[in-house]
Amino acid sequence: MEGTTTLTETAETTPNPASAEPEVHSHEGHTHDHDHSHEGHTHSHGPALNPECTREIAVEVSADVVSAAFKATIKRYQKLARIPGFRAGKVPEAVIRSRFMKDVRQEVLESLVAERFRIAIEEQKLQPVSQPQLLDLHLHDGEPLSFKASFEVLPEIDVTGYDTIKVEKPDAALTDEEFNSEIERMLDSQATMEPVEEDRVLADGDFAEVSFTGKLQGDDEAEPLKSDHALVEVGGKDTVEAFNSALRGAKPGQQLQLDVSYPEDFGEQRLAGKTVSYDLEVKAIKRKVRPELNDEFVKTAGGYESLEAFNTSFREQMATRKKQHLENEAREKMVDEWVKKFEFPVPESLVQQQVDVRLERGLRALAQQGMTAENMRKLDFERLRSAQRDMALAEVKASLILDKIAKTENVAVEDDELDRELMLVSLQTREPIDALKQRLTQDGGLNRIREQMLREKTGNAIYERLAS
């Protein structure tokens, strides 16, 4: 889960007042290890904020407004409450207060705090980017409401000199060696596995069809590794040497026992750095048979008229991919230089949100590699979060810098550009365009897509200018 900052790994940083409303919960009915000794006061405790990005506001609401809110809420409860011995809508106020006062207070708390918080930040022209944390909240019927709220805002960013970064345009010319290597890989991907009929032992270049069970040493609770039909390339560049040594000279029907120690950087995460004891049976010897590259093959496999037409088209596609890859790397390097060049405080709430994104991405990858939910729960998430912080911080900084440059350059994403992007998403997901727009509008996804497009457009525009 490591990597460089890319234009596709930027963070959501647009202030959203609708999602920045304070969460308020009464302490009534809860037990604490410390003594507040002040009934009627509420606090909310959230994640640490960056002091350089933190703002605090104090809010007061008159006793008349508080009383009116209590009265209206109690009246609604009187209409809706169904209590034996009282007619519907005729429950006395005293009964509502005795039975439902905790709920009434919570509703008043949520409505008044949210409303007055919005008014206060609008008056002070503040745009929170974090969930507000409440302090010293005092609420009693007939008394003034008072509270303080702390939250993070976006920092002031000076990007003077962003257009003085040195950007080298890469040499994207496709070489014959690259073309031929890709042809070999393509033919390899079209190869078939054919059984070896002759009575002989396994040798380098063969594929052993095996069944096996494997047990992770030192982990009695781990599920055993099992397969009835696995293919192992003997002497293959990606084959662990212990398998090569055990399989060379073996014959079908032979049973083997071996311990395999996997390197720390092994591609399958659950095996990296582990030793596995295998019981293995060789079932068959197979060889890879690659197709011959000729007119007939390219007509059947790709619908090309001739081998010459295929070579021309394939070379053009490879050249385009190489150019895009190298230019993406150059753009990422440009953004990394900006991240190093410009120093400014970053809201910790945005960093932690990006840590969440990176962790979720990493956990999805582990799940795809076969890690079970039970084993995931055993992971040291505190250590994983800490390991992701530096990259998350760089990604948030990159997003904030690109947003600032977009404003400086007057870059904008037009509605027709957004519509084209949504059409592509609709085609890829097979979700009707109108339903897609409605869903993305409701969950905030539309703004995130526009944000991402704006950053990519900004990065591309500056790159083209500096690398020309």
HELIX and SHEET records of a PDB file:
HELIX    1   1 PRO A   17  SER A   19  5                                   3    
HELIX    2   2 PRO A   51  CYS A   53  5                                   3    
HELIX    3   3 ALA A   63  LEU A   80  1                                  18    
HELIX    4   4 GLU A   93  GLU A  123  1                                  31    
HELIX    5   5 TYR A  162  THR A  164  5                                   3    
HELIX    6   6 ASP A  176  SER A  189  1                                  14    
HELIX    7   7 GLU A  241  LEU A  247  1                                   7    
HELIX    8   8 ASP A  295  GLY A  302  1                                   8    
HELIX    9   9 LEU A  307  LYS A  341  1                                  35    
HELIX   10  10 GLU A  348  GLN A  368  1                                  21    
HELIX   11  11 ALA A  373  ARG A  377  1                                   5    
HELIX   12  12 PHE A  381  GLU A  409  1                                  29    
HELIX   13  13 ASP A  415  THR A  429  1                                  15    
HELIX   14  14 ILE A  433  ASP A  443  1                                  11    
HELIX   15  15 GLY A  445  LEU A  466  1                                  22    
SHEET    1   A 4 HIS A  41  THR A  42  0                                        
SHEET    2   A 4 GLN A 133  HIS A 138 -1                                        
SHEET    3   A 4 LEU A 145  GLU A 152 -1                                        
SHEET    4   A 4 THR A  54  VAL A  61 -1                                        
SHEET    1   B 4 THR A 192  PRO A 195  0                                        
SHEET    2   B 4 THR A 275  VAL A 289 -1                                        
SHEET    3   B 4 PHE A 207  LEU A 216 -1                                        
SHEET    4   B 4 LEU A 225  GLU A 233 -1                                        
SHEET    1   C 3 THR A 192  PRO A 195  0                                        
SHEET    2   C 3 THR A 275  VAL A 289 -1                                        
SHEET    3   C 3 GLN A 255  SER A 261 -1                                        
END                                                                             
